[in-house]
Amino acid sequence: MKKRDFGRLLAGMLLGGAGVCAWKHKGEKQSRKDAVKYLNLFRTMNQYVVTKQRHKELADYFEEKGYRKLAIYGMSHIGQRIIDDLEDSGIEVVYGVDKRADRLTYSLPIYDPSEALPEVDAVVVTAYDFDEIAEELAGKVDFEILRFEDIIFGL
């Protein structure tokens, strides 16, 4: 093997190794973020069950605060449970908001966060990254932005 070819081979191996390390580091970082996200989901859903076992209702919370018409931001597990929980109450879930709005099908309208959002009394954010979402929505809406985690741990 010529020196030049060996140099190219060595350079390719080094660059490939660096790429694999960067990819692995990015994957580990995402894995840690996902682990925190799912731990938060578990804790929130556990508290939701505890709240139900204590015969406390989400609808009562919203009624006491004067919130009759809601939007739900985050239409995955928690968002679906909130809609189910409020179904036969005096609280109306008017629409959902989700970054995957174009891929979701529900019986209520689902808006992308970039769209204009119809007026409601409050939007309940179920997503993990509340601070970013609240900041994004604050400039767009005049209604309350509520963190579901705060509601459920406060009941």
DRENBAFI-824422 format. One line per 5 residues: number of its first residue (from 1); their letters; for each residue x, y, z of N, C-alpha, C. Coordinates in steps of 0.05 Angstrom, whole numbers, padded with zeros to 5 digits. Layout:
// residues N
NUM> A> X Y Z X Y Z X Y Z | ...
***
This chain:
// residues 155
1> MKKRD> 00017 -00024 00000 00000 00000 00000 00018 00025 00000 | 00012 00044 -00017 00027 00068 -00018 00022 00085 00006 | 00041 00103 00012 00038 00121 00035 00014 00138 00032 | 00009 00148 00008 -00013 00166 00003 -00040 00151 00008 | -00042 00127 -00002 -00066 00112 00002 -00070 00105 00032
6> FGRLL> -00048 00099 00045 -00050 00093 00073 -00059 00118 00089 | -00049 00141 00081 -00057 00166 00094 -00087 00172 00090 | -00097 00166 00066 -00125 00170 00060 -00142 00150 00077 | -00133 00126 00078 -00147 00106 00093 -00148 00113 00123 | -00126 00122 00133 -00124 00130 00161 -00142 00155 00166
11> AGMLL> -00141 00174 00148 -00158 00198 00151 -00187 00191 00150 | -00195 00173 00132 -00223 00164 00130 -00232 00149 00156 | -00214 00133 00167 -00220 00118 00192 -00224 00138 00215 | -00206 00158 00216 -00208 00178 00238 -00234 00194 00235 | -00240 00203 00211 -00264 00219 00207 -00289 00202 00212
16> GGAGV> -00289 00177 00203 -00311 00159 00208 -00315 00154 00238 | -00293 00149 00252 -00294 00145 00281 -00305 00170 00295 | -00296 00193 00287 -00306 00218 00299 -00336 00221 00294 | -00344 00214 00269 -00373 00216 00263 -00389 00197 00280 | -00380 00173 00283 -00394 00153 00300 -00396 00163 00328
21> CAWKH> -00374 00174 00339 -00374 00184 00367 -00394 00207 00370 | -00394 00226 00350 -00413 00248 00351 -00441 00238 00350 | -00447 00219 00332 -00474 00207 00329 -00482 00193 00355 | -00463 00178 00367 -00469 00164 00392 -00475 00184 00415 | -00459 00205 00416 -00463 00226 00437 -00490 00239 00434
26> KGEKQ> -00497 00245 00409 -00523 00258 00404 -00545 00238 00412 | -00542 00213 00406 -00562 00193 00413 -00564 00190 00443 | -00541 00191 00458 -00542 00189 00487 -00556 00213 00499 | -00550 00236 00488 -00562 00261 00498 -00593 00260 00494 | -00602 00251 00471 -00630 00248 00465 -00643 00227 00484
31> SRKDA> -00628 00205 00489 -00638 00184 00506 -00642 00195 00535 | -00624 00212 00544 -00627 00224 00571 -00651 00242 00572 | -00654 00258 00550 -00677 00276 00549 -00703 00260 00549 | -00704 00239 00533 -00728 00222 00532 -00733 00209 00559 | -00712 00200 00573 -00716 00188 00599 -00728 00207 00619
36> VKYLN> -00719 00232 00619 -00731 00252 00637 -00760 00258 00629 | -00765 00259 00603 -00792 00264 00593 -00811 00242 00602 | -00803 00217 00599 -00821 00195 00606 -00823 00191 00637 | -00803 00198 00652 -00805 00198 00681 -00826 00219 00689 | -00825 00242 00677 -00844 00263 00683 -00872 00254 00676
41> LFRTM> -00875 00241 00653 -00901 00231 00645 -00911 00210 00665 | -00894 00192 00674 -00902 00172 00694 -00911 00185 00719 | -00896 00205 00729 -00903 00218 00755 -00929 00233 00752 | -00933 00246 00730 -00958 00261 00725 -00982 00242 00724 | -00979 00221 00709 -01002 00202 00706 -01007 00188 00733
46> NQYVV> -00985 00182 00748 -00989 00170 00775 -01005 00189 00792 | -00998 00215 00792 -01013 00234 00808 -01042 00237 00798 | -01046 00234 00773 -01073 00235 00761 -01090 00212 00774 | -01078 00188 00776 -01092 00165 00788 -01097 00170 00817 | -01077 00181 00832 -01081 00187 00860 -01104 00207 00864
51> TKQRH> -01105 00227 00846 -01126 00247 00848 -01153 00234 00844 | -01155 00216 00825 -01181 00202 00820 -01188 00184 00844 | -01168 00171 00856 -01173 00154 00880 -01183 00171 00903 | -01175 00196 00904 -01185 00214 00926 -01211 00228 00918 | -01223 00220 00896 -01248 00230 00886 -01248 00260 00881
56> KELAD> -01225 00269 00871 -01223 00297 00862 -01225 00297 00832 | -01239 00318 00822 -01245 00318 00793 -01233 00343 00780 | -01222 00339 00756 -01212 00361 00740 -01234 00382 00735 | -01257 00372 00729 -01280 00390 00722 -01285 00409 00745 | -01283 00399 00770 -01287 00417 00793 -01267 00439 00794
61> YFEEK> -01242 00432 00788 -01220 00452 00788 -01227 00474 00767 | -01233 00466 00743 -01239 00485 00721 -01264 00502 00727 | -01284 00490 00739 -01308 00505 00746 -01302 00526 00767 | -01287 00518 00788 -01279 00537 00809 -01264 00560 00799 | -01247 00556 00778 -01231 00577 00767 -01246 00593 00745
66> GYRKL> -01270 00584 00738 -01286 00598 00718 -01278 00591 00689 | -01264 00569 00686 -01256 00560 00659 -01277 00541 00648 | -01293 00550 00629 -01314 00533 00617 -01307 00521 00590 | -01290 00536 00575 -01282 00527 00549 -01251 00526 00548 | -01242 00502 00541 -01213 00497 00542 -01202 00488 00515
71> AIYGM> -01176 00492 00512 -01161 00479 00491 -01140 00462 00505 | -01132 00440 00492 -01112 00423 00503 -01088 00423 00484 | -01065 00431 00495 -01040 00431 00479 -01025 00406 00486 | -01022 00389 00466 -01009 00363 00470 -01030 00341 00469 | -01034 00329 00446 -01056 00311 00443 -01048 00281 00445
76> SHIGQ> -01027 00276 00459 -01019 00249 00464 -01033 00237 00488 | -01020 00221 00504 -01032 00206 00526 -01048 00224 00545 | -01035 00244 00556 -01048 00261 00576 -01071 00276 00564 | -01067 00288 00541 -01088 00303 00527 -01113 00286 00523 | -01109 00262 00514 -01131 00244 00509 -01146 00238 00535
81> RIIDD> -01132 00234 00557 -01144 00228 00583 -01160 00252 00593 | -01150 00276 00589 -01165 00300 00598 -01191 00302 00583 | -01190 00298 00556 -01214 00299 00540 -01235 00279 00550 | -01225 00254 00554 -01243 00233 00564 -01255 00240 00592 | -01238 00251 00609 -01246 00258 00636 -01267 00280 00637
86> LEDSG> -01265 00299 00619 -01283 00321 00619 -01308 00317 00601 | -01310 00294 00588 -01331 00289 00568 -01359 00295 00577 | -01367 00286 00600 -01395 00290 00609 -01397 00311 00632 | -01378 00330 00631 -01379 00351 00652 -01389 00377 00639 | -01389 00398 00654 -01398 00424 00643 -01375 00438 00629
91> IEVVY> -01352 00425 00627 -01328 00437 00615 -01326 00427 00587 | -01323 00446 00568 -01321 00438 00540 -01292 00441 00530 | -01282 00419 00519 -01256 00420 00505 -01262 00427 00476 | -01256 00452 00469 -01263 00463 00443 -01245 00453 00420 | -01219 00451 00426 -01200 00442 00406 -01175 00433 00419
96> GVDKR> -01158 00420 00403 -01131 00412 00412 -01110 00427 00396 | -01086 00428 00407 -01063 00440 00394 -01041 00420 00395 | -01028 00415 00372 -01007 00396 00371 -00989 00401 00347 | -00963 00397 00350 -00945 00401 00327 -00950 00380 00305 | -00963 00359 00312 -00969 00338 00293 -00998 00340 00283
101> ADRLT> -01009 00364 00283 -01038 00368 00277 -01045 00356 00250 | -01028 00357 00231 -01035 00347 00204 -01036 00316 00203 | -01026 00303 00224 -01026 00273 00225 -01046 00262 00245 | -01061 00279 00259 -01079 00270 00280 -01108 00272 00271 | -01124 00253 00280 -01152 00253 00274 -01168 00250 00300
106> YSLPI> -01184 00269 00306 -01201 00269 00330 -01228 00280 00323 | -01246 00278 00342 -01273 00288 00337 -01274 00319 00341 | -01252 00330 00350 -01251 00359 00353 -01229 00370 00336 | -01229 00395 00329 -01208 00406 00312 -01181 00406 00326 | -01160 00401 00311 -01133 00402 00321 -01118 00423 00305
111> YDPSE> -01106 00442 00319 -01091 00464 00307 -01061 00460 00311 | -01046 00468 00291 -01017 00470 00294 -01012 00495 00311 | -00991 00494 00327 -00986 00518 00345 -00980 00543 00329 | -00972 00541 00304 -00966 00565 00288 -00991 00579 00277 | -01014 00565 00279 -01039 00576 00269 -01051 00595 00289
116> ALPEV> -01070 00611 00280 -01086 00628 00298 -01104 00610 00314 | -01105 00614 00340 -01120 00596 00357 -01146 00611 00366 | -01169 00598 00363 -01194 00610 00372 -01194 00616 00401 | -01210 00635 00409 -01213 00644 00437 -01225 00622 00454 | -01212 00617 00477 -01223 00599 00497 -01216 00612 00524
121> DAVVV> -01226 00600 00546 -01219 00610 00572 -01190 00604 00580 | -01180 00581 00572 -01153 00573 00579 -01144 00551 00561 | -01117 00549 00558 -01105 00526 00544 -01089 00511 00565 | -01094 00485 00566 -01080 00467 00585 -01058 00454 00570 | -01033 00459 00578 -01010 00448 00565 -01001 00422 00579
126> TAYDF> -01002 00400 00564 -00995 00374 00575 -00966 00367 00567 | -00955 00381 00548 -00928 00374 00538 -00907 00380 00559 | -00885 00365 00557 -00863 00366 00575 -00849 00394 00575 | -00846 00406 00552 -00831 00431 00550 -00849 00456 00553 | -00863 00457 00576 -00882 00478 00582 -00871 00506 00578
131> DEIAE> -00847 00512 00589 -00836 00539 00588 -00834 00549 00559 | -00823 00532 00542 -00821 00540 00514 -00848 00545 00501 | -00867 00528 00507 -00893 00530 00495 -00908 00555 00505 | -00906 00559 00531 -00919 00583 00543 -00907 00609 00531 | -00881 00609 00527 -00869 00632 00515 -00878 00636 00487
136> ELAGK> -00880 00615 00472 -00890 00616 00444 -00919 00626 00443 | -00936 00616 00461 -00964 00623 00461 -00969 00651 00472 | -00953 00660 00491 -00958 00685 00505 -00961 00708 00486 | -00946 00709 00464 -00948 00731 00445 -00972 00728 00426 | -00985 00704 00426 -01006 00699 00407 -01034 00699 00418
141> VDFEI> -01037 00693 00444 -01063 00690 00456 -01067 00708 00480 | -01093 00714 00486 -01099 00731 00509 -01111 00715 00532 | -01113 00689 00529 -01125 00672 00550 -01103 00658 00566 | -01112 00647 00589 -01094 00634 00608 -01080 00610 00595 | -01055 00607 00603 -01039 00584 00594 -01032 00568 00620
146> LRFED> -01043 00544 00622 -01040 00528 00647 -01023 00504 00642 | -01006 00497 00662 -00990 00473 00661 -01007 00450 00674 | -01012 00429 00660 -01028 00407 00671 -01015 00396 00696 | -00990 00394 00696 -00975 00383 00719 -00981 00399 00744 | -00982 00425 00742 -00988 00443 00765 -01017 00438 00774
151> IIFGL> -01035 00434 00756 -01063 00429 00763 -01066 00403 00778 | -01055 00382 00767 -01059 00355 00778 -01045 00352 00805 | -01022 00364 00808 -01008 00363 00834 -01020 00382 00854 | -01037 00401 00845 -01049 00420 00863 -01077 00412 00873 | -01088 00391 00861 -01115 00382 00869 -01115 00367 00896
***
